[in-house]
Amino acid sequence: MARFGRLVKTTTFRFALLYTAVFAGSVGALFVFVFINTSVFAEQQTEAAIEAEVKGFQDTFRREGVGGLVNAIDRRIDPNTRTDGIYILTNPNQQRIAGNLTAWPDDIRADDLWINFSIVDLQAAEPGLADVRGLQFLIPGGYRLMVGRDIREARAFRSQLLRSLNIGLGITVALGVLGGLLFSRSIMGRVEKITQTCRRIMRGDLSQRIDSTGQSDELSRLSASVNEMLDQIERLMNGMREVSDNVAHDLRTPLNRLRVRLEIAANSATDEKEKEELEEAIADADGLLATFSSLLRIARAEASLRRSFGSLDLGLIVEDVVDLYQPLAEEKGVEFSSTIDFSVKGWGDPNLVAQALANLADNAVKYTPSGGRVSISVKDESGSATMEIADSGPGIPTSHHGKVFERLYRLDNSRSTPGSGLGLSLVRAVARSHGLSVTLSDNAPGLAVSVVFPSPPGPVSSDETKPL
């Protein structure tokens, strides 16, 4: 049912439905035109036949008088000749002298030319209700003649025609909707394959390509163009990684040499002021090296490939992070507690996940004042592996929850604290490449960060990562 709901919401189905509506409207208009013209034509044919018969009676009257007219009417009402003719001839006293009607129809005005009426009995014909279209006129001497036709068959024909047109219109609409569903299903299947491939590529697996169906249509040409673009992107990404490695090698070495020389100069300096300045320069060099390393780690996390992912023992990763930061917390006077479920599994790169968790733990310990507390846990919630780090520090205003993940972004009250503002940027890069959901919430006081792995294990689309 959910798949059907997605199907009817597709653009192709909507276009097919719109086309069906336009086509059905055109067919309906054509059906109305055919029905009206058929009805009018049938009525004109009936009136033309009546007028021709009246003209024949008039000629007979002029040649043979009333007696000849009576004989002509008697011949016309012979059931073996025809059964749809309606006739009545009355004398000046309004008495019937010929015809298959027992009496002149009631409520018929004498000055009406064309009349419509219903009768329930006919002389020399089977009794029954008949709908009549007739023409009446006066004959010299006070005689009146009415000639009509039983139009029940014509009306039945129009009713059957109308039913047939309605059925035809209904079939047209049904076939249009069915065709739209089939067409949309076919197109949606191909589009869904392209979407899934693009999602895997967005998660970092640049080796993915869109399968070609061998057809020479718009989607096949689009797939071919996207594959060519991906080939170019993969070449560029590989080139960037090579450049990054070269930059890392070429810049780290002179920076380390500069730091060593500054240390040598500081150790040999005799002037205290000069020594302090050299130590500040060494600290700046350390900051440059740390920032440069963080930027490289973020770039590698953003370019991580799914083929390097595997099953993760999240309990062991959290335990390692606890062992690393618990001594630092105790040294600062911060209570550090943990709740670990070692049965919880995840999916991804163990080094990147550990680095992201370490950055969160580092921020929690760094910004929690002495006497505060930090807790870290890993558990299974509704089938999804969840890691959470909570502290009793100053927290982050809700309006800044999305901004703190940007590179080099720092809150005003944290600018005096050592750091480059890249810790949470690495967390965002790992979350995007692994399809993790990262949520910041108020811990009253402090901040709670929840990291949820997708269920079942395996990366999901980046639009499911929040608030990144």
Stockholm file with secondary structure:
# STOCKHOLM 1.0

chainA/1-468         MARFGRLVKTTTFRFALLYTAVFAGSVGALFVFVFINTSVFAEQQTEAAIEAEVKGFQDTFRREGVGGLVNAIDRRIDPNTRTDGIYILTNPNQQRIAGNLTAWPDDIRADDLWINFSIVDLQAAEPGLADVRGLQFLIPGGYRLMVGRDIREARAFRSQLLRSLNIGLGITVALGVLGGLLFSRSIMGRVEKITQTCRRIMRGDLSQRIDSTGQSDELSRLSASVNEMLDQIERLMNGMREVSDNVAHDLRTPLNRLRVRLEIAANSATDEKEKEELEEAIADADGLLATFSSLLRIARAEASLRRSFGSLDLGLIVEDVVDLYQPLAEEKGVEFSSTIDFSVKGWGDPNLVAQALANLADNAVKYTPSGGRVSISVKDESGSATMEIADSGPGIPTSHHGKVFERLYRLDNSRSTPGSGLGLSLVRAVARSHGLSVTLSDNAPGLAVSVVFPSPPGPVSSDETKPL
#=GR chainA/1-468 SS CHHHHHHHTSHHHHHHHHHHHHHHHHHHHHHHHHHHHHHHHHHHHHHHHHHHHHHHHHHHHHHHHHHHHHHHHHHHTCTTTCSSEEEEEECTTSCEEEESCSSCCTTCCTTCSEEEEEESCCTTSCCCCEEEEEEEEEETTTEEEEEEEECHHHHHHHHHHHHHHHHHHHHHHHHHHHHHHHHHHHHHHHHHHHHHHHHHHHTTCTTCCCCCCSCCSHHHHHHHHHHHHHHHHHHHHHHHHHHHHHHHHHHHHHHHHHHHHHHHHHHHCCSHHHHHHHHHHHHHHHHHHHHHHHHHHHHHHHTCCGGGCEEEEHHHHHHHHHHHHHHHHHHHTCEEEEEECTTCEEEECHHHHHHHHHHHHHHHHHHSCTTCEEEEEEEEETTEEEEEEEECSCCCCGGGTTGGGSTTCCCGGGTTSSCCSCHHHHHHHHHHHHTCEEEEEECSSSEEEEEECCSSSSCCCGGGSCCC
#=GC SS_cons         CHHHHHHHTSHHHHHHHHHHHHHHHHHHHHHHHHHHHHHHHHHHHHHHHHHHHHHHHHHHHHHHHHHHHHHHHHHHTCTTTCSSEEEEEECTTSCEEEESCSSCCTTCCTTCSEEEEEESCCTTSCCCCEEEEEEEEEETTTEEEEEEEECHHHHHHHHHHHHHHHHHHHHHHHHHHHHHHHHHHHHHHHHHHHHHHHHHHHTTCTTCCCCCCSCCSHHHHHHHHHHHHHHHHHHHHHHHHHHHHHHHHHHHHHHHHHHHHHHHHHHHCCSHHHHHHHHHHHHHHHHHHHHHHHHHHHHHHHTCCGGGCEEEEHHHHHHHHHHHHHHHHHHHTCEEEEEECTTCEEEECHHHHHHHHHHHHHHHHHHSCTTCEEEEEEEEETTEEEEEEEECSCCCCGGGTTGGGSTTCCCGGGTTSSCCSCHHHHHHHHHHHHTCEEEEEECSSSEEEEEECCSSSSCCCGGGSCCC
//
